[in-house]
């Protein structure tokens, strides 16, 4: 019993500290969305220009995700994770002092590059340290932290902007992230990044090489793993979901304002409902994933339901209260699947390779996130906001195909 309690406390500590940093990663990814109309009005930017800023973040993260994944698997996750949050927070704070369009581009691109460490480092630490019987709930808690950030982002950014202006809001939320990075530094010993296990693996590798055995830890074998069918299907799953939900998370408020003049309070309220629903779904989904594993029927209900409701939210006239309810339900459907998604990735990933695999999958995700804002911003500038909802809903539903094909190839690993 004592050993069980110690193991549980160990897993809770690691999951909590890592998830706290992950919360800031998600918050900063959404930080422009809630106040985008304010920036357009004050800076005389177009939505396409702001979309380019968002794309700069995603392109920068896209460029370095996979290399960071390989480096994290080889050298450890703790240092890059803490440094990444520190740099990201500092860059967000510096945006509060930006005057020119190119300054927004560069600062948010730096933030995007720093963001690239989170998924490889977080998943390497959690999958290497948390007991297999609790991985679904650990992934659920990790996801919950990110979606909780999206819950509080609209309200806190609008509130901070009302108190200190949008510049003060950026400075304030950026400095909070810097502070958490310093706190994580004090938790260094708790962030078990598997260094000892990797050292033992390298020792075994040298022994195999001396005996003339093949080198299973080579760069070539890592690349072959990333190009294998299950990992490529996981990549497409991440891409489709990102294409679908970037439109909602980032452009929902602006689309509602262009489409029917909805107030920032009502549109941000509906968006918050979507993210609250996601956190509810994630909580239930984490428990479900540990009990039954990744199942196709869960994916079908989740993705088809979420996609259909997203389309309804942008094509059917409704009151703000009804819109809040529809978006909350859509978010709940989405959240139900996400812990199973991460558990499925773990099932198709060999031990010691979670960093590079998550880096690779996040590369696809950030590539999609780089392209999506340009598409949605273009339609907003054309005065066609309804396409934000149609495109988002269709891509969410398409993700079902990739989930089904991946589960058919996933080995039993429970």
C-alpha positions as a Markdown table, in Angstrom:
| # | Residue | x | y | z |
|---|---|---|---|---|
| 1 | Unk | 0.0 | 0.0 | 0.0 |
| 2 | Unk | 2.9 | 2.4 | 0.8 |
| 3 | Unk | 4.5 | 1.7 | -2.5 |
| 4 | Unk | 1.2 | 2.3 | -4.3 |
| 5 | Unk | 0.7 | 5.6 | -2.5 |
| 6 | Unk | 4.3 | 6.7 | -3.3 |
| 7 | Unk | 3.9 | 5.8 | -6.9 |
| 8 | Unk | 0.6 | 7.7 | -7.1 |
| 9 | Unk | 2.1 | 10.8 | -5.5 |
| 10 | Unk | 5.1 | 10.6 | -7.8 |
| 11 | Unk | 2.8 | 10.4 | -10.9 |
| 12 | Unk | 0.6 | 13.3 | -9.6 |
| 13 | Unk | 3.6 | 15.5 | -9.0 |
| 14 | Unk | 5.1 | 15.0 | -12.4 |
| 15 | Unk | 1.8 | 15.4 | -14.2 |
| 16 | Unk | 0.9 | 18.5 | -12.3 |
| 17 | Unk | 4.2 | 20.4 | -12.9 |
| 18 | Unk | 4.4 | 19.4 | -16.5 |
| 19 | Unk | 0.7 | 20.3 | -17.1 |
| 20 | Unk | 1.2 | 23.7 | -15.6 |
| 21 | Unk | 3.8 | 24.6 | -18.2 |
| 22 | Unk | 1.6 | 23.1 | -20.9 |
| 23 | Unk | -1.2 | 25.5 | -19.8 |
| 24 | Unk | 0.9 | 28.5 | -20.7 |
| 25 | Unk | 1.8 | 27.0 | -24.1 |
| 26 | Unk | -1.9 | 26.7 | -25.0 |
| 27 | Unk | -2.8 | 30.1 | -23.6 |
| 28 | Unk | -0.1 | 31.9 | -25.7 |
| 29 | Unk | -1.3 | 30.0 | -28.8 |
| 30 | Unk | -4.8 | 31.6 | -28.4 |
| 31 | Unk | -3.7 | 34.9 | -27.0 |
| 32 | Unk | -4.6 | 37.0 | -30.1 |
| 33 | Unk | -8.0 | 35.5 | -30.8 |
| 34 | Unk | -10.1 | 37.2 | -28.0 |
| 35 | Unk | -8.8 | 40.7 | -28.8 |
| 36 | Unk | -8.3 | 40.5 | -32.5 |
| 37 | Unk | -11.0 | 43.1 | -33.4 |
| 38 | Unk | -9.3 | 45.6 | -31.0 |
| 39 | Unk | -6.0 | 45.2 | -32.8 |
| 40 | Unk | -7.7 | 45.6 | -36.2 |
| 41 | Unk | -9.3 | 48.8 | -35.0 |
| 42 | Unk | -6.3 | 50.4 | -33.3 |
| 43 | Unk | -3.4 | 49.3 | -35.5 |
| 44 | Unk | -5.3 | 49.4 | -38.9 |
| 45 | Unk | -4.3 | 45.8 | -39.5 |
| 46 | Unk | -6.4 | 43.6 | -41.7 |
| 47 | Unk | -7.4 | 40.1 | -40.6 |
| 48 | Unk | -5.1 | 38.7 | -43.2 |
| 49 | Unk | -2.2 | 40.6 | -41.6 |
| 50 | Unk | -3.0 | 39.2 | -38.2 |
| 51 | Unk | -3.4 | 35.8 | -39.8 |
| 52 | Unk | 0.2 | 36.1 | -41.1 |
| 53 | Unk | 1.4 | 36.8 | -37.5 |
| 54 | Unk | -0.4 | 33.7 | -36.3 |
| 55 | Unk | 1.1 | 31.8 | -39.2 |
| 56 | Unk | 4.6 | 33.0 | -38.4 |
| 57 | Unk | 4.2 | 31.4 | -34.9 |
| 58 | Unk | 3.1 | 28.1 | -36.4 |
| 59 | Unk | 5.8 | 28.1 | -39.2 |
| 60 | Unk | 8.5 | 28.7 | -36.7 |
| 61 | Unk | 7.3 | 25.9 | -34.5 |
| 62 | Unk | 6.8 | 23.7 | -37.5 |
| 63 | Unk | 10.4 | 24.1 | -38.5 |
| 64 | Unk | 12.0 | 22.8 | -35.3 |
| 65 | Unk | 9.5 | 20.4 | -33.7 |
| 66 | Unk | 11.0 | 17.2 | -35.1 |
| 67 | Unk | 14.7 | 18.1 | -34.5 |
| 68 | Unk | 13.8 | 19.1 | -30.9 |
| 69 | Unk | 12.1 | 15.7 | -30.5 |
| 70 | Unk | 15.2 | 13.8 | -31.5 |
| 71 | Unk | 17.4 | 16.0 | -29.2 |
| 72 | Unk | 15.0 | 15.6 | -26.3 |
| 73 | Unk | 15.0 | 11.8 | -26.7 |
| 74 | Unk | 18.8 | 11.8 | -26.7 |
| 75 | Unk | 19.8 | 14.5 | -24.2 |
| 76 | Unk | 16.7 | 15.0 | -21.9 |
| 77 | Unk | 13.6 | 17.1 | -21.7 |
| 78 | Unk | 13.9 | 19.2 | -18.5 |
| 79 | Unk | 16.3 | 22.0 | -19.7 |
| 80 | Unk | 14.6 | 22.6 | -23.1 |
| 81 | Unk | 11.1 | 22.6 | -21.4 |
| 82 | Unk | 12.0 | 25.2 | -18.9 |
| 83 | Unk | 14.0 | 27.4 | -21.3 |
| 84 | Unk | 11.2 | 27.2 | -23.8 |
| 85 | Unk | 8.6 | 28.5 | -21.4 |
| 86 | Unk | 10.9 | 31.3 | -20.3 |
| 87 | Unk | 11.6 | 32.5 | -23.8 |
| 88 | Unk | 7.9 | 32.1 | -24.8 |
| 89 | Unk | 6.7 | 34.2 | -21.9 |
| 90 | Unk | 9.3 | 36.9 | -22.5 |
| 91 | Unk | 8.4 | 37.1 | -26.2 |
| 92 | Unk | 4.7 | 37.5 | -25.4 |
| 93 | Unk | 5.4 | 40.2 | -22.9 |
| 94 | Unk | 7.6 | 42.0 | -25.6 |
| 95 | Unk | 4.6 | 42.0 | -28.0 |
| 96 | Unk | 3.1 | 44.6 | -25.6 |
| 97 | Unk | 5.8 | 47.0 | -26.8 |
| 98 | Unk | 5.5 | 46.3 | -30.6 |
| 99 | Unk | 4.7 | 49.1 | -32.9 |
| 100 | Unk | 5.2 | 47.8 | -36.4 |
| 101 | Unk | 3.8 | 44.8 | -38.2 |
| 102 | Unk | 7.2 | 43.2 | -38.6 |
| 103 | Unk | 7.8 | 43.3 | -34.9 |
| 104 | Unk | 4.6 | 41.3 | -34.3 |
| 105 | Unk | 5.8 | 38.8 | -36.8 |
| 106 | Unk | 9.3 | 38.3 | -35.3 |
| 107 | Unk | 8.2 | 38.2 | -31.7 |
| 108 | Unk | 5.4 | 35.8 | -32.2 |
| 109 | Unk | 7.7 | 33.6 | -34.4 |
| 110 | Unk | 10.2 | 33.5 | -31.5 |
| 111 | Unk | 7.3 | 32.4 | -29.3 |
| 112 | Unk | 6.4 | 29.7 | -31.8 |
| 113 | Unk | 9.9 | 28.4 | -31.9 |
| 114 | Unk | 10.0 | 28.2 | -28.1 |
| 115 | Unk | 6.6 | 26.5 | -28.1 |
| 116 | Unk | 8.1 | 23.6 | -30.1 |
| 117 | Unk | 9.7 | 22.0 | -27.1 |
| 118 | Unk | 6.4 | 21.5 | -25.2 |
| 119 | Unk | 4.9 | 18.4 | -26.8 |
| 120 | Unk | 8.1 | 16.4 | -27.3 |
| 121 | Unk | 9.3 | 17.3 | -23.8 |
| 122 | Unk | 6.0 | 16.9 | -22.0 |
| 123 | Unk | 5.1 | 13.6 | -23.5 |
| 124 | Unk | 8.6 | 12.2 | -23.1 |
| 125 | Unk | 8.5 | 13.0 | -19.4 |
| 126 | Unk | 4.9 | 11.7 | -18.8 |
| 127 | Unk | 5.2 | 8.5 | -20.9 |
| 128 | Unk | 8.6 | 7.7 | -19.4 |
| 129 | Unk | 7.6 | 8.4 | -15.8 |
| 130 | Unk | 3.9 | 7.7 | -15.2 |
| 131 | Unk | 2.7 | 4.2 | -14.6 |
| 132 | Unk | 1.0 | 2.6 | -17.6 |
| 133 | Unk | -2.2 | 2.0 | -15.7 |
| 134 | Unk | -2.5 | 5.8 | -15.2 |
| 135 | Unk | -1.3 | 7.1 | -18.5 |
| 136 | Unk | -4.8 | 7.8 | -19.9 |
| 137 | Unk | -5.7 | 10.0 | -16.9 |
| 138 | Unk | -2.2 | 11.6 | -17.0 |
| 139 | Unk | -2.7 | 12.4 | -20.7 |
| 140 | Unk | -6.2 | 13.6 | -19.8 |
| 141 | Unk | -4.8 | 15.9 | -17.1 |
| 142 | Unk | -2.2 | 17.2 | -19.5 |
| 143 | Unk | -4.8 | 18.0 | -22.1 |
| 144 | Unk | -7.1 | 19.4 | -19.5 |
| 145 | Unk | -4.5 | 22.0 | -18.6 |
| 146 | Unk | -4.2 | 23.2 | -22.2 |
| 147 | Unk | -8.0 | 23.4 | -22.6 |
| 148 | Unk | -8.3 | 25.1 | -19.2 |
| 149 | Unk | -5.9 | 27.8 | -20.6 |
| 150 | Unk | -8.3 | 28.2 | -23.5 |
| 151 | Unk | -11.2 | 28.5 | -21.0 |
| 152 | Unk | -9.6 | 31.4 | -19.1 |
| 153 | Unk | -7.9 | 33.1 | -22.1 |
| 154 | Unk | -10.9 | 35.0 | -23.5 |
| 155 | Unk | -12.0 | 36.4 | -20.2 |
| 156 | Unk | -8.6 | 37.2 | -18.8 |
| 157 | Unk | -7.4 | 38.8 | -22.0 |
| 158 | Unk | -10.5 | 40.9 | -22.3 |
| 159 | Unk | -10.3 | 41.8 | -18.6 |
| 160 | Unk | -6.6 | 42.7 | -18.7 |
| 161 | Unk | -7.2 | 44.7 | -21.9 |
| 162 | Unk | -10.0 | 46.6 | -20.2 |
| 163 | Unk | -7.8 | 47.4 | -17.2 |
| 164 | Unk | -4.4 | 48.1 | -18.9 |
| 165 | Unk | -5.1 | 48.1 | -22.6 |
| 166 | Unk | -4.2 | 45.3 | -25.0 |
| 167 | Unk | -0.5 | 46.2 | -24.6 |
| 168 | Unk | -0.6 | 45.8 | -20.8 |
| 169 | Unk | -2.5 | 42.5 | -21.3 |
| 170 | Unk | 0.3 | 41.1 | -23.4 |
| 171 | Unk | 3.0 | 42.2 | -20.9 |
| 172 | Unk | 1.0 | 40.8 | -17.9 |
| 173 | Unk | 0.3 | 37.4 | -19.3 |
| 174 | Unk | 3.8 | 37.0 | -20.6 |
| 175 | Unk | 5.5 | 37.8 | -17.3 |
| 176 | Unk | 3.3 | 35.3 | -15.5 |
| 177 | Unk | 4.7 | 32.6 | -17.8 |
| 178 | Unk | 8.2 | 33.7 | -17.1 |
| 179 | Unk | 7.5 | 33.4 | -13.4 |
| 180 | Unk | 6.2 | 29.8 | -13.9 |
| 181 | Unk | 9.3 | 28.9 | -15.8 |
| 182 | Unk | 11.4 | 30.0 | -12.8 |
| 183 | Unk | 9.1 | 27.9 | -10.5 |
| 184 | Unk | 9.7 | 24.9 | -12.8 |
| 185 | Unk | 13.4 | 25.3 | -12.3 |
| 186 | Unk | 12.9 | 24.7 | -8.6 |
| 187 | Unk | 11.1 | 21.4 | -9.5 |
| 188 | Unk | 14.0 | 20.1 | -11.5 |
| 189 | Unk | 14.4 | 16.8 | -9.6 |
| 190 | Unk | 10.7 | 16.1 | -10.0 |
| 191 | Unk | 10.8 | 16.3 | -13.8 |
| 192 | Unk | 12.1 | 12.8 | -14.4 |
| 193 | Unk | 13.0 | 12.9 | -18.1 |
| 194 | Unk | 14.4 | 9.3 | -18.2 |
| 195 | Unk | 18.0 | 10.3 | -18.4 |
| 196 | Unk | 19.1 | 7.2 | -16.4 |
| 197 | Unk | 17.1 | 4.9 | -18.7 |
| 198 | Unk | 18.6 | 6.5 | -21.8 |
| 199 | Unk | 22.1 | 6.1 | -20.3 |
| 200 | Unk | 21.4 | 2.4 | -19.8 |
| 201 | Unk | 20.1 | 2.2 | -23.3 |
| 202 | Unk | 23.2 | 3.8 | -24.7 |
| 203 | Unk | 25.4 | 1.4 | -22.8 |
| 204 | Unk | 23.4 | -1.5 | -24.2 |
| 205 | Unk | 23.7 | 0.0 | -27.6 |
| 206 | Unk | 27.5 | 0.1 | -27.4 |
| 207 | Unk | 27.5 | -3.5 | -26.3 |
| 208 | Unk | 25.4 | -4.5 | -29.3 |
| 209 | Unk | 27.7 | -2.6 | -31.6 |
| 210 | Unk | 30.7 | -4.3 | -30.1 |
| 211 | Unk | 29.0 | -7.7 | -30.8 |
| 212 | Unk | 28.1 | -6.7 | -34.3 |
| 213 | Unk | 24.4 | -6.3 | -33.7 |
| 214 | Unk | 22.3 | -3.8 | -35.7 |
| 215 | Unk | 22.0 | -0.3 | -34.3 |
| 216 | Unk | 18.3 | 0.1 | -33.5 |
| 217 | Unk | 18.8 | 3.6 | -32.0 |
| 218 | Unk | 20.3 | 5.2 | -35.1 |
| 219 | Unk | 19.0 | 8.3 | -36.9 |
| 220 | Unk | 17.9 | 6.1 | -39.8 |
| 221 | Unk | 15.8 | 3.8 | -37.6 |
| 222 | Unk | 14.2 | 6.9 | -36.0 |
| 223 | Unk | 13.3 | 8.3 | -39.4 |
| 224 | Unk | 11.9 | 4.9 | -40.5 |
| 225 | Unk | 9.7 | 4.9 | -37.4 |
| 226 | Unk | 8.4 | 8.4 | -38.2 |
| 227 | Unk | 7.5 | 7.3 | -41.8 |
| 228 | Unk | 5.8 | 4.1 | -40.7 |
| 229 | Unk | 2.1 | 3.8 | -41.6 |
| 230 | Unk | 0.7 | 4.1 | -38.0 |
| 231 | Unk | 2.7 | 7.2 | -37.3 |
| 232 | Unk | 1.8 | 8.8 | -40.6 |
| 233 | Unk | -1.9 | 8.2 | -39.9 |
| 234 | Unk | -1.5 | 9.8 | -36.5 |
| 235 | Unk | 0.2 | 12.7 | -38.3 |
| 236 | Unk | -2.8 | 13.1 | -40.6 |
| 237 | Unk | -5.2 | 12.9 | -37.6 |
| 238 | Unk | -3.3 | 15.8 | -35.9 |
| 239 | Unk | -3.4 | 17.8 | -39.2 |
| 240 | Unk | -7.1 | 17.4 | -39.8 |
| 241 | Unk | -8.0 | 18.2 | -36.2 |
| 242 | Unk | -5.8 | 21.3 | -36.2 |
| 243 | Unk | -7.2 | 22.5 | -39.5 |
| 244 | Unk | -10.7 | 22.1 | -38.1 |
| 245 | Unk | -10.2 | 23.6 | -34.7 |
| 246 | Unk | -7.8 | 26.5 | -35.5 |
| 247 | Unk | -10.7 | 28.2 | -37.3 |
| 248 | Unk | -13.0 | 27.9 | -34.2 |
| 249 | Unk | -10.4 | 28.7 | -31.5 |
| 250 | Unk | -8.8 | 31.7 | -33.3 |
| 251 | Unk | -11.5 | 33.1 | -35.6 |
| 252 | Unk | -14.8 | 32.3 | -34.0 |
| 253 | Unk | -15.1 | 35.7 | -32.3 |
| 254 | Unk | -14.1 | 37.6 | -35.5 |
| 255 | Unk | -16.4 | 35.5 | -37.7 |
| 256 | Unk | -19.4 | 36.1 | -35.4 |
| 257 | Unk | -18.6 | 39.9 | -35.4 |
| 258 | Unk | -18.3 | 40.0 | -39.2 |
| 259 | Unk | -21.4 | 37.7 | -39.8 |
| 260 | Unk | -23.9 | 39.3 | -37.5 |
| 261 | Unk | -22.3 | 42.0 | -35.4 |
| 262 | Unk | -22.3 | 39.8 | -32.3 |
| 263 | Unk | -20.7 | 41.5 | -29.3 |
| 264 | Unk | -17.3 | 40.5 | -28.0 |
| 265 | Unk | -18.9 | 39.4 | -24.7 |
| 266 | Unk | -21.4 | 37.1 | -26.3 |
| 267 | Unk | -19.0 | 35.6 | -28.9 |
| 268 | Unk | -16.2 | 35.1 | -26.4 |
| 269 | Unk | -18.8 | 33.6 | -24.1 |
| 270 | Unk | -19.8 | 31.0 | -26.7 |
| 271 | Unk | -16.1 | 30.3 | -27.4 |
| 272 | Unk | -15.5 | 29.8 | -23.7 |
| 273 | Unk | -18.4 | 27.4 | -23.6 |
| 274 | Unk | -16.7 | 25.4 | -26.4 |
| 275 | Unk | -13.5 | 25.1 | -24.4 |
| 276 | Unk | -15.4 | 24.4 | -21.1 |
| 277 | Unk | -17.1 | 21.6 | -22.9 |
| 278 | Unk | -13.7 | 20.3 | -24.1 |
| 279 | Unk | -12.4 | 20.2 | -20.5 |
| 280 | Unk | -15.5 | 18.2 | -19.4 |
| 281 | Unk | -15.1 | 15.8 | -22.3 |
| 282 | Unk | -11.4 | 15.4 | -21.6 |
| 283 | Unk | -12.1 | 14.5 | -17.9 |
| 284 | Unk | -14.5 | 11.8 | -18.9 |
| 285 | Unk | -12.3 | 10.7 | -21.8 |
| 286 | Unk | -9.2 | 10.2 | -19.7 |
| 287 | Unk | -11.1 | 7.8 | -17.4 |
| 288 | Unk | -12.7 | 6.1 | -20.4 |
| 289 | Unk | -9.3 | 5.7 | -22.2 |
| 290 | Unk | -7.8 | 3.9 | -19.1 |
| 291 | Unk | -10.8 | 1.5 | -19.0 |
| 292 | Unk | -11.3 | 0.6 | -22.6 |
| 293 | Unk | -8.4 | 2.1 | -24.6 |
| 294 | Unk | -8.8 | 3.8 | -28.0 |
| 295 | Unk | -12.0 | 2.7 | -29.6 |
| 296 | Unk | -13.5 | 3.6 | -33.0 |
| 297 | Unk | -17.0 | 4.1 | -31.7 |
| 298 | Unk | -15.7 | 6.8 | -29.3 |
| 299 | Unk | -14.0 | 8.5 | -32.3 |
| 300 | Unk | -17.1 | 8.3 | -34.4 |
| 301 | Unk | -19.4 | 9.8 | -31.8 |
| 302 | Unk | -16.9 | 12.5 | -30.9 |
| 303 | Unk | -15.7 | 13.7 | -34.3 |
| 304 | Unk | -19.0 | 13.4 | -36.3 |
| 305 | Unk | -20.9 | 15.0 | -33.4 |
| 306 | Unk | -18.4 | 17.9 | -33.0 |
| 307 | Unk | -18.1 | 18.5 | -36.7 |
| 308 | Unk | -21.9 | 18.7 | -37.2 |
| 309 | Unk | -22.4 | 21.1 | -34.3 |
| 310 | Unk | -19.6 | 23.4 | -35.5 |
| 311 | Unk | -21.4 | 23.7 | -38.8 |
| 312 | Unk | -24.7 | 24.3 | -37.1 |
| 313 | Unk | -23.3 | 27.1 | -35.0 |
| 314 | Unk | -22.3 | 29.1 | -38.0 |
| 315 | Unk | -25.2 | 28.4 | -40.3 |
| 316 | Unk | -28.3 | 28.3 | -38.1 |
| 317 | Unk | -29.5 | 31.6 | -36.5 |
| 318 | Unk | -29.8 | 31.3 | -32.7 |
| 319 | Unk | -29.7 | 33.3 | -29.5 |
| 320 | Unk | -26.5 | 33.8 | -27.6 |
| 321 | Unk | -27.8 | 31.3 | -25.0 |
| 322 | Unk | -28.5 | 28.6 | -27.6 |
| 323 | Unk | -25.1 | 29.3 | -29.3 |
| 324 | Unk | -23.4 | 28.8 | -25.9 |
| 325 | Unk | -25.2 | 25.5 | -25.5 |
| 326 | Unk | -24.3 | 24.2 | -29.0 |
| 327 | Unk | -20.7 | 25.2 | -28.7 |
| 328 | Unk | -20.4 | 23.6 | -25.2 |
| 329 | Unk | -21.8 | 20.3 | -26.5 |
| 330 | Unk | -19.4 | 20.5 | -29.6 |
| 331 | Unk | -16.5 | 21.0 | -27.2 |
| 332 | Unk | -17.6 | 18.1 | -25.0 |
| 333 | Unk | -17.7 | 15.7 | -28.0 |
| 334 | Unk | -14.2 | 16.8 | -29.0 |
| 335 | Unk | -12.7 | 16.4 | -25.5 |
| 336 | Unk | -14.1 | 12.9 | -25.1 |
| 337 | Unk | -11.6 | 11.6 | -27.8 |
| 338 | Unk | -8.4 | 13.5 | -27.0 |
| 339 | Unk | -7.0 | 11.3 | -24.2 |
| 340 | Unk | -7.7 | 8.2 | -26.4 |
| 341 | Unk | -5.8 | 10.0 | -29.2 |
| 342 | Unk | -2.7 | 10.3 | -27.0 |
| 343 | Unk | -3.0 | 6.8 | -25.7 |
| 344 | Unk | -3.2 | 5.5 | -29.3 |
| 345 | Unk | 0.0 | 7.4 | -30.1 |
| 346 | Unk | 1.7 | 5.8 | -27.1 |
| 347 | Unk | 0.6 | 2.4 | -28.2 |
| 348 | Unk | 2.2 | 2.7 | -31.7 |
| 349 | Unk | 5.4 | 4.3 | -30.3 |
| 350 | Unk | 8.4 | 2.2 | -29.1 |
| 351 | Unk | 9.9 | 3.0 | -25.7 |
| 352 | Unk | 12.3 | 5.9 | -25.7 |
| 353 | Unk | 10.9 | 7.4 | -28.9 |
| 354 | Unk | 8.0 | 9.4 | -27.6 |
| 355 | Unk | 9.9 | 12.7 | -27.9 |
| 356 | Unk | 10.7 | 12.3 | -31.6 |
| 357 | Unk | 7.3 | 10.9 | -32.4 |
| 358 | Unk | 5.4 | 13.8 | -30.6 |
| 359 | Unk | 7.8 | 16.2 | -32.2 |
| 360 | Unk | 7.0 | 14.8 | -35.6 |
| 361 | Unk | 3.3 | 14.8 | -35.0 |
| 362 | Unk | 3.4 | 18.3 | -33.6 |
| 363 | Unk | 5.3 | 19.3 | -36.8 |
| 364 | Unk | 2.2 | 18.3 | -38.8 |
| 365 | Unk | 0.0 | 20.1 | -36.3 |
| 366 | Unk | 1.9 | 23.3 | -36.5 |
| 367 | Unk | 2.2 | 23.1 | -40.3 |
| 368 | Unk | -1.6 | 22.9 | -40.4 |
| 369 | Unk | -1.8 | 25.7 | -37.9 |
| 370 | Unk | 0.4 | 27.8 | -40.1 |
| 371 | Unk | -1.8 | 27.4 | -43.1 |
| 372 | Unk | -5.2 | 27.5 | -41.5 |
| 373 | Unk | -5.2 | 31.2 | -40.4 |
| 374 | Unk | -4.3 | 32.4 | -43.9 |
| 375 | Unk | -7.4 | 30.5 | -45.2 |
| 376 | Unk | -9.8 | 31.7 | -42.5 |
| 377 | Unk | -8.4 | 35.2 | -42.6 |
| 378 | Unk | -8.9 | 35.3 | -46.3 |
| 379 | Unk | -12.6 | 34.4 | -46.1 |
| 380 | Unk | -13.2 | 36.9 | -43.3 |
| 381 | Unk | -11.7 | 39.7 | -45.4 |
| 382 | Unk | -13.9 | 38.6 | -48.3 |
| 383 | Unk | -16.9 | 39.0 | -46.0 |
| 384 | Unk | -17.6 | 35.2 | -46.1 |
| 385 | Unk | -17.4 | 34.2 | -42.4 |
| 386 | Unk | -19.7 | 31.2 | -42.9 |
| 387 | Unk | -16.8 | 29.3 | -44.5 |
| 388 | Unk | -14.9 | 29.4 | -41.2 |
| 389 | Unk | -17.6 | 27.0 | -39.8 |
| 390 | Unk | -18.0 | 24.8 | -42.9 |
| 391 | Unk | -14.3 | 24.2 | -43.3 |
| 392 | Unk | -13.8 | 23.6 | -39.6 |
| 393 | Unk | -16.6 | 21.1 | -39.4 |
| 394 | Unk | -15.6 | 19.1 | -42.5 |
| 395 | Unk | -12.0 | 18.7 | -41.4 |
| 396 | Unk | -13.0 | 17.6 | -37.9 |
| 397 | Unk | -15.2 | 14.9 | -39.4 |
| 398 | Unk | -12.5 | 13.8 | -41.8 |
| 399 | Unk | -10.2 | 13.0 | -38.9 |
| 400 | Unk | -12.3 | 9.9 | -38.2 |
| 401 | Unk | -10.8 | 8.1 | -41.1 |
| 402 | Unk | -7.2 | 8.4 | -39.8 |
| 403 | Unk | -8.2 | 7.3 | -36.3 |
| 404 | Unk | -9.9 | 4.2 | -37.7 |
| 405 | Unk | -6.9 | 3.2 | -39.8 |
| 406 | Unk | -4.5 | 3.8 | -37.0 |
| 407 | Unk | -6.4 | 1.6 | -34.5 |
| 408 | Unk | -6.4 | -1.2 | -37.0 |
| 409 | Unk | -2.5 | -1.2 | -37.0 |
| 410 | Unk | -1.9 | -0.4 | -33.3 |
| 411 | Unk | -0.4 | -3.3 | -31.3 |
| 412 | Unk | -1.9 | -4.4 | -28.1 |
| 413 | Unk | 0.1 | -2.6 | -25.4 |
| 414 | Unk | -1.9 | -2.3 | -22.3 |
